[in-house]
């Protein structure tokens, strides 16, 4: 019998009694006695295997039930439901500490809240609080669900912390509060385990499922930790920044198989200058303790100070840096989910920053792994050792971590009073008030303080009216204020002098107001202002202008909320037009792109309800304006996504749903079948290579229905769709489809340019916009475009340029751009006619990770453009 079948057979046998427990017939203690164990049931007794065993995985229902059983059986553990998942499951967190601490959790929460913001406390009060505080440590596993070792290790850790009498465990319990989250993505865990079990013993054993392991964003669920678009991020963000304020946050990951066995901090350069130096030193303390314990236990192949840096904001472990919390990451070499792999020594050749390969001894890699069989049990053992090392260090250096937590908060407040910048000002009168409100809510969710001015004031010589939003830098999370609102300047780094650019771990720049199209002013000098602190923020209400609405109502195009309103009106069956020329109305001149909804019974009530919900002004239109107009239809929209998962497609789907679009999830088989023009007005090709779309997953690597891509036939069918009158929208590198398949007369001016000459890894670049076109209506003449190794177009005559990079100035707004001359003057957004249809080539990430609200309109307008026809 194979070990996989053996594992499943034992699982079935042991689950019978487990089901009895779940139904309430037996208590966990009685169940434990039936298995001959103590009251805290061992994982092996409950699951039928030791977590980490070859080809054996605990699924999410079993994990939730096991955590519940331990909660009931142990006075050291409380398990909380921390919120729903995207697909309607539940996230859980075990709180683990001494029985006395567990009995007073609300008290210790209050202590942490005060220590996180020590303003107003006397030194005596701070001393009393720090004397009784515990070091709060969050350990969170497997946000990337195929990196499953952390989730399995958490089961063993929970049992040991709940049952062990070891003196070190007692020390940890007495001095820390552990927040143990067994999975940051339960939906993905369920997908991975189900697929793995289904394909045990087949040629596809050990593969991951051929779709994203998060409903929308897959691996990018660890790129959402300042924008908080995802339900799961919100759940954990509440724990971090509202409930518990941990001093230490540990995020457990896995990586490729042909390098080090485990990466442990400290991290590689460059560090982000907004991170308090204490945090970088505490990372060294914790990382040193963990690597020392690993070495003492004989674990080989452990690297540090390589590959992963502390520059980027937005990860589960990096967001906490800007909240005075120590963020830690480990990355273990992966296996094939739970199936062992063979890694001969000569295959240990993966090269990363700080570790050329894993075959030679270095100061940051002193004990080479000899190669051989690598198992899930190895991953679990390494990770458990790190967890205990971090917890032991947090316990023994309790005074250090707690006092430094307070010190960093106080120091941030003091710096904000004495160092520039002193504040960031956000005028209330923005082109898109909804985007301003969205941004402010995101900032406040993660603990940043936002004020409004009660009276007019002057800052840096400029007068601002009452009602202006002010974000002071004198607050405990000053680092987060600067990291999100100020520009990033990534240092130029090359692999060697004059050589190729050294690739950052993730992106280089992300300044939120630039991405969201929100006006934000940095204040460099002290100023006086009467302020009120906001407890919440919401979009301002709209209004309905009084007057004759015999023809209908009109609303302007600048706000993204106009898209939601358009979709609502179309979905309710209203007749909706788009003005393609300016026209006078109610004493105003409304611009091209203005929406006109034609008079119909009940329209006034509908408009008033919409004005209460969205920051839109509705203008009555008494008679038909004699201008060029287009009739809008409810878009028949499809988003293409090849098997294997495409995160850019997932983010696209999420953004479309946030703004009220309905769409079809277009897969390869439907593209191959053709007749697309009969079903769709608009098809979106998110960022992907032409080869990936055409060829897909290699035959033989997955069941046949998931392999082969759209094929040459699918490419031909998409071409026919456009030539028959359809609108194709391409993002970023997917524009190669338009060039190579549709024959659009455009070249990518960056093709063939080496990274010695040009490099832009993820930054905000300025674009100049021709805003007199249906795709660009409502845009300002300049915007920030998110550029991630993107193309820069050189169009021939007949291709209309709708946006381009400035010709005479460096377009870099935030991040890193090396060789700006290679993009200056080149096109970023073009439209070309193909047969009876058109292709709109957006040469950047118009919806990157759900962040650049300032360019969403280009996507929304493109969709409506494809679902419109001129009014004759």
Protein Blocks (a to p, Z undefined) as FASTA:
>chain_A
ZZklmmmmmmmmmmmmmmmmmnomacfklmmmmnopafbdcfklmnopaehiahiacdfk
lmmmmmmmmmmmpckbccddebdcfkopacdddddddfklmmmmmmmmmmmmmmmmmghi
afklmmmmmmmpccdddddehkblklmmlmmmmmmmmmmmmmpccfklmmmmmmpccddd
fbfblmlmmmmmmmmmmmgoiakgoiacfbdfbfklmmmlmmmmmnomafklmmmmmmmm
mmnopabdcddddddfklcfbdcddddddddfkbcfklmmmmmmmmmmmmmmmmmnopgh
iaehehiackbghifklmmmmnopacddddddddehjaccdddfklmmbccehiabakbc
cfklmbccebiaddfklmmmmmmmmmmmmmmmmmmmmmmmmmmmmmmmmmmmmmmmmpcc
fbdcddfbdfblmlmmmmmmmmmmnopacdddfbdcdeehiacdehiacddfbdfklmmm
mmmmmccddddddfbghiacdddfklmbfcfklmnopacdddfbdcdddddddfbdcddd
ddddeddfklbccddfkbmklmmmmmmmmmnopacdddfbdcdeehiacdehiacdddde
hklmmmmmmmmmpccdddddfbdcdddddddddddddddddehiaaklmmmmmmmmmnop
acddddfklmmngomlmmpmbdcdddddfklmmnmpaehjacfklggijojmlmmmmmmm
mmnopacddehjlmmmmmmmnopacddfkgopafklgccfbpcddddddfbbfklgoiaf
bdcdddehiacddddehiacfbdcdfkbcfbfbhcdehkllmgopafbdcddehjbccdd
dfbdfkgghlammlmmmmmmmmmmmmcccdZZ
